[in-house]
């Protein structure tokens, strides 16, 4: 609710930095980016099920993760942070990871590095550094190193 306007009262200019109209598109864009990321992460469960891994135990084994970590990943409720580089590396290094699931993870990594999930340059830099520091042979073969600035 706005303040009442009284005849003859001085009009106070809007405080700089509080332009709600300008903030609306940025907020909508950020929400869309977070939703895109959650959708991509959520695709992992479908890809695992399509490859026959339907129980949590089977999915955790295929992903190379503990049951609790697999549950957290597959729940796809990561707010804005997304998957950690170390978790991605562990999944990609799993010998039981189905090719379709690997492709989904690699697409997620490429989209995240491209900034499609709303992360700023500093966050993307930390993510890329994390990938470099825990990079598995599989990841090194499949992601161009120029993408890991």
C-alpha positions in Angstrom: 0.0 0.0 0.0 1.3 3.4 -0.9 1.4 6.5 1.3 -1.6 8.8 1.2 -1.1 11.9 -1.0 -2.1 15.2 0.5 -2.8 18.3 -1.6 0.1 20.7 -1.4 2.4 18.2 0.3 5.9 17.9 -1.3 6.4 14.9 -3.5 9.3 12.9 -2.4 11.3 11.3 -5.2 11.7 7.5 -5.1 14.7 6.3 -3.3 17.4 5.2 -5.7 17.8 1.4 -5.9 14.2 0.8 -5.0 12.7 0.8 -8.4 10.3 -2.1 -8.1 9.4 -2.0 -11.8 13.0 -2.6 -12.8 13.4 -5.4 -10.2 10.4 -7.4 -11.5 11.9 -8.7 -14.7 15.2 -9.7 -12.9 13.2 -11.6 -10.2 11.1 -13.4 -12.9 14.3 -14.3 -14.8 15.9 -15.6 -11.6 12.9 -17.7 -10.8 12.8 -19.1 -14.3 16.5 -20.0 -14.1 16.0 -21.8 -10.8 13.0 -23.7 -12.2 15.1 -24.7 -15.3 17.8 -26.0 -13.0 15.4 -28.0 -10.8 13.8 -29.4 -14.0 17.2 -30.5 -15.3 18.2 -32.1 -12.0 14.8 -33.8 -11.8 15.4 -35.4 -15.2 18.0 -37.6 -13.5 15.4 -39.7 -11.8 13.5 -40.2 -15.0 16.6 -41.2 -16.9 17.6 -43.7 -14.1 14.1 -45.2 -14.2 14.2 -45.5 -18.0 17.4 -47.4 -17.6 15.8 -49.8 -15.1 17.1 -48.2 -11.8 13.8 -47.7 -10.0 14.5 -48.2 -6.3 16.6 -45.8 -4.3 19.3 -48.5 -3.8 19.6 -49.1 -7.5 19.7 -45.4 -8.2 22.3 -44.7 -5.6 24.4 -47.6 -6.9 24.2 -46.3 -10.5 25.0 -42.7 -9.4 27.9 -43.9 -7.2 26.4 -42.1 -4.2 25.2 -43.0 -0.8 21.5 -43.5 -0.4 21.0 -40.2 1.5 23.0 -38.2 -1.1 21.2 -39.9 -3.9 17.9 -39.1 -2.3 18.9 -35.4 -1.9 20.0 -35.2 -5.5 16.9 -36.9 -6.9 14.6 -34.8 -4.8 15.8 -31.9 -6.9 15.1 -29.4 -4.1 18.4 -27.5 -4.3 17.1 -24.0 -4.1 19.4 -21.9 -6.2 22.7 -23.6 -5.5 22.3 -26.7 -7.6 24.6 -29.8 -7.5 28.0 -29.5 -6.0 31.0 -30.1 -8.3 32.2 -32.9 -6.0 28.8 -34.7 -6.3 28.9 -34.3 -10.0 32.4 -35.7 -10.2 31.4 -38.7 -8.1 28.4 -39.5 -10.3 30.4 -39.2 -13.5 33.1 -41.5 -12.1 30.6 -44.2 -11.3 31.2 -47.3 -13.6 27.5 -48.2 -13.3 26.3 -44.8 -14.6 24.0 -45.4 -17.6 24.9 -43.4 -20.8 21.6 -41.5 -20.8 22.1 -40.4 -17.2 25.7 -39.3 -18.0 24.4 -37.2 -20.9 21.9 -35.5 -18.6 24.6 -34.7 -16.0 26.9 -33.3 -18.7 24.1 -31.2 -20.1 23.5 -29.9 -16.6 27.2 -29.0 -16.2 27.3 -27.3 -19.6 24.2 -25.3 -18.9 25.4 -24.3 -15.5 28.8 -23.1 -16.8 26.9 -21.1 -19.5 25.1 -19.3 -16.7 21.6 -20.6 -17.6 20.7 -21.2 -14.0 21.1 -17.6 -12.8 24.5 -17.9 -11.1 26.7 -14.9 -11.2 30.3 -14.9 -12.4 31.8 -15.5 -8.9 29.5 -18.5 -8.3 30.3 -19.9 -11.8 34.0 -19.4 -11.1 33.8 -21.4 -7.9 31.8 -24.1 -9.6 34.4 -24.4 -12.4 37.2 -24.4 -9.9 35.5 -27.2 -8.0 35.1 -29.2 -11.2 38.8 -28.7 -11.9 39.9 -29.7 -8.4 37.8 -32.9 -8.3 37.7 -33.6 -12.0 37.4 -37.3 -12.9 38.9 -38.8 -16.0 35.4 -39.1 -17.4 34.6 -35.4 -16.9 38.0 -34.4 -18.4 37.3 -36.4 -21.5 33.8 -35.1 -22.0 33.8 -31.4 -21.2 36.0 -29.1 -23.2 38.6 -27.6 -20.9 38.0 -24.1 -22.3 34.5 -24.2 -20.6 36.2 -24.6 -17.2 37.7 -21.1 -17.2 
